[in-house]
């Protein structure tokens, strides 16, 4: 009859760290929403299948955020927009909801709710952000209320939708929801988040699951140790300008993970899934030092490490199964390698199949593997490793039917035994060794996703420079505030996470690319905020190349000559200037509360003219406490700081130069006035720029050196110093 084939499922549960370090709110809602859809039910479903033992890899940064929602009443931007009464929504809030509250799988999460699909059709299936303001006029308050509810309802797992009385009634009602029902719906989400960690703890104590971990903020460990490790798989790769080589950071990410895991679950983890299955020879002693017994990676790494191809037939079945389906020793660690085909079939293919056919195909493949090992005297293990959350929205009913049928078939099959990794290793200590582990990840056995593209390399250089500046501060400071330094280092470790560079470059795309970019730079900016140094100007603009240069609402059309008196002297003096309408721009700020409403800029041959219009009159005490900073990116290291004191009837402006994080006054500027508006004339000669040179800047509104808002919210304002024939050229255009 043949030997038993062991099967090890490892479900990797991970989300990046979404909290804005300046505002303390979560920018994106995916921890909360995947929490009610995937994290609880994936382990709870096993209660009905006691013979199915599985490994769950829970990343500490995910667990920390779940705890923040349940213990600290944390909120995210999407929750905030959900809880606003529908009849009180501002135009900006309506646009946000129309843009973001359809971010769910249309076929499996929106179309199944008739009212939700009706609202999608009303908004338009494919619509630009610019059209959302117009579309919002056709949505009633009840439309928005129903949309707020539908978006939050569609993420609940079938386990809850089919058994919770409140959710059953809400689904049956279908539309015309109330504010009270919306409030209870959010409370229900937080209640479910509170069930997640206790469920995993109980299932591990019962012996049915094993919980492993990953480095705390999910960094690519080999690249932390040395970005040059990317050359192993790609000798031709173009690397960042500055080499990043900090194995001490890799060690700290591992140490923090194991300690947090022990604190959360009462025991240290036996195993680690290195982020993205990324391994190298250099990271192995760092992992084993923390008492870890096993790690896992991808079959491509095994093939490259041994110099042997993992051959497959036309159907994808392994021709040399005795190589792939076993555990190995490397350094002081056991290591297994995922079956790429089987893992990806669940992750990306079976969602399009009939459930029964998909499961039968999967079971059939396992038996073909077992048959291929029939002449072996050893036991073998098939490792199936994939994300535990992202696949299921592509399945009908969140993949529940697929998992139920799969677990039924596996439970009843006498030749297939599903075990945890540690259970298998307990009885099968690896005899074969790998002396030199190849440096790469589970994707194409290299690191091309995270390094090599211009945007990736820019991010690594920004991270490296910020880290060096923190060390310089740490070494130069006599009296050290350990708490401040600890917080600053935490921001560095967050910025080392793999998810930021996952979205940089052209390999992947997401609706939330701008938010990921914003978060990455915010964590680096927060380091400078902690140590009291000026934020470098390149952290003020996006890493995403296409978002860097901002297009104003209206471009400059001709020279202007405004009277610098703080008044709109006549209709025509700023008519030919370019301007930004802040009320129509997105960003991290709630625009209704922003200080600035419009920014105008123009020039003649000798001066750049800048005008600020504020939401409140300048004599408002709140405005008088504000500093308006014009931070120039080109030319570099220059800013103009404007301080208005209406009570003293004075307005001061100075040109500053920034050197090593400090600001030095170069010259006071007299051509400044503030009354109803703020107007400034700044000679090009002070900026030391010539004809056709590019001038680029951002406007930052500060109170006590703390940034309140930045405009443009992404990118920068840019123009070229005009030549005498500028108007003639514009006339021809």
Order of alpha helices (4+ residues) and beta strands (2+ residues): beta-alpha-alpha-beta-alpha-alpha-alpha-alpha-alpha-alpha-alpha-alpha-alpha-beta-alpha-alpha-beta-alpha-beta-alpha-alpha-beta-beta-alpha-alpha-beta-alpha-beta-alpha-alpha-alpha-alpha-alpha-beta-beta-beta-alpha-beta-beta-beta-beta-beta-beta-alpha-beta-beta-beta-alpha
